[in-house]
Amino acid sequence: MIKNYTLKETDALLITDIQKDFLPGGALPIEGGEEIIPILNDYIQRFKTAKAHILASRDWHPINHISFNTQGGPWPSHCVQETSGAKFSPDLKLPEHTVIISKATDPKHESYSAFDGTNLANELKRICVKRLFVGGLATDYCVVNTVLDARELGYETVLLTDATLGINVNPGDVDEAIKTMVTNGAEQTTVDDFSDAVDVLPIEETQPDGLEEKPLQRAEVKKKARMRPKGSAKRIRTER
């Protein structure tokens, strides 16, 4: 069934973990992670135009976080507070007043969900959000856990399938994550399901420190992201 979403001021866009360490060249890169950024920028423009809310979550780990290999965890050190790798991608055009949600700040507790140990639930209540659209990294970790928590809290929740990418450490993890989200009441959508088209501003207009790309190169990356199958995933490259 094709939906036609019209955004309202009670809608919110939540972008999960588009941080340097999760992108090529980072400490824990997801192959192809940069491909969803132009699509997320498209969504950002749509939400800005509708005067809807925009939030962004980030891993904000202490240096001794339990998830790190050095502490017996499964991941290499990444997104450590105040480091370059913890910064959002310069290509992600977050508005000035984006609400930033920092998660996994307790060294002894892993937090994949943007709701876990944060003020996100209170913030959504404060700004009177009724419907939450979620995209970002990674589908089978932070995205799925955030979506499930949003559903448990009673929010109408929509997964942006063209603006998420998974890890798939175990084959089928991404498909299983999507299935779990849908089973728990989340909807799936792509940018084509929205009522009005929005022109994406050139990166340099809002992110002067971003990577330089020619317009045709940006268009090609955006096209690539949209053509990616909904259940697709890239395997993570870990340190040996």
N, C-alpha and C positions, 0 to 999 in steps of 0.2 A: 504494500500500500504506500503510495507516494504522499508525503506530507508537504504542506506549504506553510513554513513557519513565519509568523510575523512577530518580531521582537517587541517587547514592552519594557517599561521601566522596572517591572518586577522580575525581569530575567537577569541572569548573571552568567558570565563566561568565566570559567576557571581553567587556567592554563597550568599544567603540572610540569615542573622541573625542566624547563628548557634552559639548561645551564651548560657552561662551557665543558665541564668534565664529562658530560654525557654525549658530547658531540665530537666529530673527528678532531684528533689532536689532544683530546682530554684524557683524564686518568681512567675513565671507565666509559669509553665511547660506544654508542649504539650505531652500528653501520647504517647510514642513510638517515640518521636523525635530523640532519639539517634540511631534508626534503620536505618536512611538514611545516617548516617555519613560514614560507610564503602563504600557505593555506591558513595558518593561525593569524597571520597579519590581515588576511581578508576578513576573517571572523571579527578581529579587533575593530576594523573599520565599521563593520555592520553594527556592532554593539555600541560603538561611539555615536554613530548616526542616530540610533534608536534611544540614546541616553540611558541605556541599560548599564549594568555594573560589570566591571572587569577586575578579576583577581588573578594572582599568580602565586603558585606555591613553589617552594624551593627546599631542597635538602640543605640543612644548615648545621652540619656535624661539628661537634667538638673533635679535637685532634685524636682523642682516644676512644672514638665511638665503637660500640660493640659489634657493629657490622663489618669492621675492617679486618683484613687478614691478620694484621698485627695483634688484634685482640681476639683472634679465634673465629672471626666472622667469615662470610662467604665472599666479600668484595674487597678489591683494593681500596686504599684510602682515596676518598673523593669528596668534593663539595665541602671542604673544611672551611669553617667560618672565617670570613675576611680574606680568603685566598682568591686568586684570579679564577680558578676553576669553579668556584661557587657562584660566580657572577652569571647573570642571564646572558644569553647570546646577544651580541650587539646588533644582530639582524632582526631580533624580535622587537617589534615596535610597540612596546608597552606605553600607554599614556602616562602622563606625569603623575596622575592621582590613582594609579593602580594600587589596589590593596595587596600587600605582600604578606603571605602566610609562610612562616618559617617552621619547618618540621624536623623531627629527629634530632632535637637539640639536647636530649638527655643522653649522656654517654652510655648508660646502661639499658637503654630501651630502643629497639628498632621501630620506626614509624613509617610505614609506606603510605597510609592514608593521610590526606591533607587535613583530616578532622582529628587525627590521633594526637592528643597532647597539645593542640593549638586552640586559638580563639576563633576558628573558622565558623563553627556553628553559631556562636554568639554574634559574629559579624554579619552573617547572612540574615539572622533574625533582626538585627538592628537596622539593616537597610531594606527590610521587607521583601526579601527575595522569595519567590514562589517556585521558580523553575531554574534549574541549574544545567548549563551546557558544559561538558568536560572534554578537554583534549590535551595532548601532550605526551610525555614519556613517563613510564613505559606502560603499555597496555596491560601487561600481565603482572605488574607490580603496583606502582602508585596509582595508576588510573583505575584499575579494577577495585582496589580497596577503597579509594575515594568515592567511586560511584556506589558501591554497596553501602557505605556509611551514609551517603546522601539519601539513598532509598530508605534505609532504616529510620532516618529522621523524618521521613515523609515528604521529601522534595520530589517533584516531578523532575526526572533526571534524563538528560539526553547525551548520548555518547557521540562525539564527532569522529566518525570512523575514518574520514579522510585526513584527519589532523591528529592521529595517534600512531604510535609505532611501538611494537613489542620486542622483547628480548628472545623469547622461545628457548630458554636454557634447555628445557626438555621439549622435544617435538610435540606440538599440539597445545602447548601452554597458552598461546595467544587465542586460539580458537576456543579453548575451554574457558578462558577469562571472558571472552565476548558472550559465550553461551550463558555463563553464570550471571553476567550483568543483565542480559535480556530476560532470563528466567526470573530475576528479582525485580522486574518491572521497568528497567531502563529502556528507552527508545534509542534507535540508531538513526543517524542522519548524515548527510554530506552538505556541502555548501550549495549544491544545486537545488536543495529542498527549501531554500529560503526565497521569500517572495520577491525581493528586489536585488539586483546586482549592485555591487559597490566597487568602484575603482580603487585598487590598492595603490597607495602613495609610494613613490620611490623611496628606497631605504635611506638615501642620504638626507631626505627632508626631515626625518625624525630621529635618525640614528647616525650622526656625523662620524662616529667612531666605528661604524660597521664595516664589514668587508665590502670592497668595491666590486660591483657586478654590472655588466652592461645590461640594458633593458631586455634584450633578447635572451640573455643568459637567465635572467630572473624568470622570464616567461616559460622557458624550457624547464626549469626546476619546478615551477608551479604545476605545469602540465604533467610532469613525471609523478608528482605526489598524488594528483587526482586519479591517475591511471593505475596506481598501486591497488591490488585487490584488498578488500576490507579485512580479510583474515590473515594478510601477509605479515611476516615478521622477519627481523634480521637478528642473526646470532651475535651476541655480545663478544667483544674481544677482551679477554681478561689477562692480567699480568701473570706470568709464569714464575 
